[in-house]
Amino acid sequence: MPRNRLLSRKQKTPKISDVLGSINTIAPFRLAEDWDNVGLQLGHPSGEAKNILVALEISDNVIAEAKTLGSTLIVTHHPLIFRPLKHLNESHTIPGYVVRLVRDEIALIAAHTNVDSVENGTNGEIADRLRLDNRRFLLPSFDIDRNVKYVVFVPTSHVEAVIAAADTAGAGVIGNYSHCTFRSPGTGTYQPLEGASPYAGEIGKLEQAEDEVRLEVVCPKSSLDALIRAVRNVHPYEEVAFDIYPLESTSEPRYGLGLIGDLPEPQSLDAFSQTCKHVFSLGSVGVIGDLDRPVRRVAICSGAGGEAVQRWRNGTADVLVTGELRHNECTDVRDRRFGAVLLGHFESEAIVCERFARQISEELKSRGFKVNIVASKAERSPVLRR
């Protein structure tokens, strides 16, 4: 590539769609919980993303900070639009924020539980600060990683087109190899009925499809619908015959909510709570459990850790580090005799903003974009610690 073209490429300002693509690489949006609302919430994908601001959530301070920076895009962890809006009355908080952002031409992307579900996301930041070893997911997402085998019956004349379509849909990837398929010849039979428009054969006459193969391809479960559509678009038959077979995963899950890891050295719950105060720069933390109990294995669930408590099993870990728990969840921790340290919801999640801003910046720069992206310095927890 000529040097002037390379320099020109490196000076490109990313579009909002480019930022969405980068986030999807770092923490795929498909990992978000069903109840969540992630992705582009305000703005147009073709808009330019200048002076990107990363924050935990939208607030008066964050909007003012974005305007000062000249931002055209804010990326938040907490979605602003979580439930359907019934109006845009500016005297109400969330509709008011929406109107202000639209008026100031600031787009908004939310990346919430998808960031919580990757090892280097929200929980990864907490684990790094606590220097945890031997990490694994607290609530692994096996279904997200699961593959299926898609088997389609296709005439030999269209096999290459179907393989190419499967590749565009994300199927046929095994390790570092793409376009992985297996084919075997066979003979199919069919009899076109009235109203049919057969690729070959006559109405009312039993036919044999001799030049046909059975084509097999592995596909991520999440890409199956796209694969079915892609094959239908290039397949010559009026009715496409295919089978889908579930496959059991033989590898460790790559995604999940929360993490479990081991401290470098065991310590008491009381000492561990002081460690948390120090590494997260907090004036206080909430502690549940026997302060003298030994702590070595630590479970982490940023934000609200209620699901972790509900799915807790004996031996999961010695202590749960989370943002907050409801009162009945706190009593459950106490009665089941494991420990918990409550950092505060804001405090357990806002710490990821610097990390996430750096990850987005590095990913965009690797694609040749000129990027100015910073984590918010203006937002504050709504809860004051005294």
C-alpha positions in Angstrom: 0.0 0.0 0.0 1.4 3.5 -0.9 2.6 5.5 2.1 0.1 8.3 1.6 -2.8 5.9 1.5 -1.6 4.3 4.7 -1.4 7.6 6.4 -4.8 8.6 5.2 -6.3 5.4 6.5 -4.7 5.9 9.9 -6.3 9.4 10.2 -9.9 8.1 9.6 -12.5 9.1 12.2 -14.5 6.0 13.1 -18.2 5.9 12.4 -20.6 4.8 15.2 -21.0 1.5 13.3 -17.2 1.0 13.6 -17.4 1.5 17.4 -20.3 -1.0 17.6 -18.2 -3.4 15.6 -15.2 -3.0 18.0 -17.4 -3.5 21.1 -18.9 -6.5 19.5 -15.4 -7.9 19.1 -14.5 -7.2 22.7 -17.8 -8.2 24.3 -20.2 -9.6 21.7 -23.7 -8.1 22.1 -25.2 -11.6 21.7 -23.9 -12.4 25.2 -26.3 -9.9 26.9 -29.0 -11.4 29.1 -32.5 -11.6 27.5 -33.8 -9.0 29.8 -31.1 -6.5 29.0 -31.1 -3.7 26.3 -27.7 -3.2 24.7 -26.4 -1.7 21.5 -27.1 1.6 19.8 -29.8 3.4 21.8 -29.6 6.8 20.2 -28.1 8.1 17.0 -27.4 6.7 13.5 -24.7 4.1 12.7 -23.3 6.3 9.9 -22.6 9.2 12.3 -19.0 10.1 13.2 -17.7 9.0 16.6 -15.6 12.0 17.8 -14.2 12.3 21.3 -15.9 9.2 22.7 -16.8 9.3 26.4 -17.1 6.0 28.4 -19.2 6.2 31.6 -21.2 3.9 33.9 -24.5 5.7 33.1 -26.0 8.8 31.8 -26.3 11.7 34.3 -26.3 15.5 34.3 -22.5 15.4 35.0 -21.8 13.0 32.2 -23.8 14.9 29.6 -22.1 18.2 30.7 -18.7 16.4 30.4 -19.5 15.1 26.9 -20.5 18.6 25.7 -17.2 20.0 27.1 -15.2 17.3 25.3 -17.1 17.8 22.1 -18.2 14.2 22.2 -20.6 12.9 19.5 -20.8 9.5 21.2 -21.2 8.2 24.8 -20.7 4.5 25.6 -22.3 3.5 28.9 -22.5 0.3 30.9 -26.0 0.9 32.2 -28.6 1.3 29.4 -30.5 4.6 29.5 -33.5 3.2 27.7 -34.2 0.0 29.6 -38.0 -0.2 29.3 -40.2 1.2 26.5 -40.7 5.0 26.8 -44.3 6.2 26.9 -43.4 9.9 26.3 -40.5 12.3 25.8 -41.6 14.7 28.6 -38.5 16.6 29.6 -39.7 17.0 33.2 -39.1 13.3 33.7 -35.6 12.0 34.2 -35.0 9.4 31.5 -37.1 11.0 28.7 -35.4 14.3 29.6 -31.9 12.8 29.1 -33.0 11.3 25.8 -34.2 14.7 24.6 -31.0 16.4 25.7 -28.8 13.9 24.0 -30.8 14.2 20.8 -30.8 17.9 20.9 -27.0 18.0 21.5 -26.5 15.4 18.7 -24.8 12.9 21.0 -25.3 9.3 20.2 -25.5 6.6 22.9 -24.3 3.0 23.0 -25.0 0.6 25.9 -22.8 -2.3 26.7 -24.0 -3.9 29.8 -24.3 -7.7 30.6 -22.3 -8.5 27.5 -19.3 -6.8 29.2 -20.1 -8.6 32.4 -19.9 -11.9 30.5 -16.4 -11.8 29.2 -13.3 -12.7 31.2 -11.6 -9.3 30.6 -14.7 -7.3 31.3 -16.2 -5.9 34.5 -15.4 -8.9 36.7 -12.0 -9.2 35.1 -11.1 -5.8 36.4 -12.1 -6.8 40.0 -10.2 -10.0 39.7 -7.1 -8.2 38.5 -7.1 -5.8 41.4 -7.5 -8.7 43.8 -4.7 -10.6 42.0 -6.8 -13.8 41.7 -5.3 -16.9 40.1 -6.8 -20.0 38.6 -9.8 -18.2 37.2 -13.0 -19.7 35.9 -16.5 -18.4 35.3 -18.9 -18.3 38.3 -22.0 -18.8 36.1 -20.7 -20.2 32.8 -22.8 -19.8 29.7 -22.5 -23.2 28.0 -25.4 -22.6 25.5 -23.7 -19.6 24.0 -20.7 -21.6 23.0 -22.6 -24.7 21.8 -22.3 -25.7 18.2 -24.8 -27.6 16.1 -24.3 -29.6 12.9 -26.3 -28.4 9.9 -26.9 -31.0 7.2 -28.4 -30.0 3.9 -29.1 -32.0 0.7 -28.0 -30.1 -2.4 -27.4 -30.8 -6.1 -23.7 -31.1 -7.0 -24.0 -28.1 -9.3 -24.7 -25.8 -6.3 -22.4 -27.3 -3.6 -19.8 -24.5 -3.9 -22.4 -21.8 -3.7 -23.9 -23.3 -0.5 -20.4 -23.7 1.1 -19.7 -20.0 0.3 -23.1 -19.0 1.8 -22.4 -21.0 4.9 -19.0 -19.2 5.3 -20.7 -15.8 5.1 -23.1 -16.9 7.9 -20.2 -17.8 10.2 -20.5 -21.6 9.8 -17.8 -24.1 8.9 -15.1 -22.7 11.2 -13.0 -25.2 13.2 -10.0 -23.8 14.9 -7.9 -21.8 12.4 -9.7 -23.3 9.4 -12.7 -22.0 7.6 -15.0 -23.5 4.9 -14.9 -26.9 6.8 -17.5 -29.2 5.4 -18.0 -32.9 4.6 -20.0 -34.2 1.7 -21.2 -37.7 0.7 -23.1 -38.6 -2.5 -26.6 -40.0 -2.3 -29.9 -40.4 -4.1 -33.0 -38.6 -3.1 -36.6 -39.2 -4.3 -39.5 -36.9 -4.6 -42.8 -36.5 -6.5 -43.9 -32.9 -7.3 -47.6 -32.3 -6.5 -50.0 -29.9 -8.1 -48.9 -26.3 -7.5 -45.3 -27.2 -7.1 -42.5 -25.6 -9.1 -39.8 -28.2 -9.1 -36.1 -27.5 -9.9 -36.3 -30.7 -12.0 -38.9 -33.3 -12.8 -42.6 -33.4 -13.7 -45.8 -33.0 -11.7 -47.2 -36.3 -10.5 -44.1 -38.3 -11.5 -41.8 -40.0 -9.0 -38.3 -38.6 -9.5 -34.7 -39.5 -8.4 -32.2 -36.8 -7.5 -29.1 -38.7 -8.5 -26.6 -35.8 -8.7 -27.1 -34.8 -5.1 -24.9 -34.7 -2.0 -25.4 -34.6 1.7 -23.4 -31.6 2.9 -22.5 -31.3 6.6 -21.2 -28.2 8.4 -20.7 -27.1 12.0 -22.3 -23.9 13.0 -22.5 -21.8 16.3 -26.0 -22.1 17.7 -26.3 -18.3 17.6 -25.6 -18.2 13.9 -28.0 -20.9 12.9 -30.8 -18.7 11.7 -28.4 -16.7 9.5 -27.1 -19.9 8.1 -30.6 -21.2 7.2 -31.4 -17.9 5.4 -28.1 -17.8 3.6 -28.4 -21.3 2.2 -32.0 -20.7 1.1 -30.9 -17.7 -0.8 -28.5 -19.8 -3.0 -30.2 -23.2 -3.0 -32.0 -24.1 -6.2 -34.8 -26.2 -4.7 -38.2 -24.8 -4.0 -38.2 -26.7 -0.6 -34.8 -27.1 1.0 -34.4 -30.2 3.1 -32.0 -30.0 6.0 -31.4 -31.5 9.4 -30.0 -29.9 12.6 -28.1 -32.0 15.2 -27.1 -30.7 18.6 -23.4 -31.1 19.6 -22.0 -31.3 23.1 -19.2 -28.9 23.9 -15.9 -30.5 24.9 -14.1 -27.3 25.7 -14.2 -24.9 28.6 -16.8 -22.1 28.3 -15.5 -18.9 26.9 -18.2 -16.7 28.5 -20.2 -16.4 31.7 -21.3 -14.1 34.4 -18.9 -13.6 37.3 -15.6 -15.2 38.0 -14.0 -17.4 40.6 -10.3 -17.3 41.5 -7.8 -17.8 44.3 -6.0 -15.3 46.4 -2.2 -15.5 46.5 -2.4 -16.2 50.2 -5.3 -17.1 52.5 -6.5 -14.4 55.0 -9.4 -13.9 57.3 -12.7 -12.4 56.1 -11.9 -9.3 58.2 -8.5 -8.9 56.6 -9.9 -9.5 53.2 -12.5 -6.8 53.7 -9.7 -4.4 54.5 -7.9 -5.6 51.3 -11.0 -4.7 49.3 -11.2 -1.2 50.9 -7.6 -0.6 49.9 -7.5 -2.0 46.3 -10.8 -0.3 45.4 -10.0 2.9 47.3 -13.2 2.8 49.4 -13.9 4.3 52.7 -16.1 1.4 53.7 -17.5 -1.9 52.6 -20.4 -4.1 53.7 -19.3 -7.4 55.2 -21.5 -10.5 55.9 -20.3 -13.6 57.7 -17.8 -14.7 60.4 -15.0 -12.2 60.4 -12.5 -14.9 61.5 -13.4 -17.4 58.7 -10.5 -18.1 56.4 -10.8 -16.8 52.8 -8.8 -18.2 49.8 -11.3 -18.8 47.0 -13.2 -15.7 45.9 -16.3 -15.4 43.7 -16.9 -12.1 41.9 -20.2 -10.8 40.6 -20.1 -7.0 39.7 -23.3 -4.9 40.2 -26.1 -6.8 41.9 -25.1 -10.3 43.0 -28.5 -11.8 43.8 -28.4 -14.4 41.0 -25.0 -15.6 42.3 -26.5 -16.1 45.8 -29.6 -17.9 44.4 -27.3 -20.3 42.4 -24.7 -20.7 45.1 -23.7 -24.3 46.0 -21.7 -25.5 48.9 -18.0 -25.2 48.0 -18.5 -22.6 45.4 -16.1 -20.2 47.1 -15.2 -18.8 50.6 -16.6 -15.4 49.9 -18.6 -13.5 47.3 -17.5 -10.0 46.2 -20.3 -8.0 44.7 -21.8 -4.6 44.5 -25.0 -5.0 46.4 -27.5 -7.6 47.7 -31.1 -7.3 48.8 -31.8 -7.8 52.5 -33.2 -11.4 52.1 -30.1 -12.2 50.0 -27.9 -10.9 52.8 -29.6 -13.1 55.3 -29.3 -16.0 53.0 -25.5 -15.5 52.8 -25.4 -15.3 56.6 -27.6 -18.4 57.2 -25.7 -20.5 54.6 -22.4 -19.6 56.3 -20.3 -18.2 53.5 -18.9 -14.7 53.4 -19.7 -11.6 51.3 -18.1 -8.2 50.7 -20.4 -5.5 49.3 -18.4 -2.8 47.4 -21.4 -0.8 46.3 -23.1 -1.1 42.9 -21.5 2.0 41.4 -18.1 1.2 42.9 -18.1 -2.4 41.6 -18.9 -1.3 38.0 -17.6 2.2 37.4 -14.0 0.9 37.7 -14.3 -0.9 34.3 -14.7 2.3 32.4 -11.0 3.0 32.1 -10.3 -0.6 31.0 -13.2 -0.6 28.5 -12.2 2.8 27.0 -8.6 1.4 26.5 -9.9 -1.8 24.9 -12.2 0.1 22.4 -9.3 2.5 21.6 -6.8 -0.3 20.9 -9.3 -2.3 18.8 -10.2 0.8 16.7 -6.5 1.8 16.3 -5.7 -1.7 15.1 -8.2 -1.1 12.3 -6.5 2.2 11.3 -8.8 4.7 13.0 -7.8 7.9 14.7 -9.4 7.7 18.1 -9.9 10.0 21.1 -11.7 8.1 23.8 -11.7 8.7 27.5 -13.4 7.4 30.7 -15.6 9.8 32.6 -14.0 11.8 35.4 -17.1 13.6 36.3 -19.6 11.0 37.3 -20.1 10.2 41.0 -22.0 7.5 42.9 -25.5 8.6 43.9 -24.8 7.1 47.3 -22.6 9.2 49.6 -20.3 7.3 52.0 -19.8 9.0 55.4 
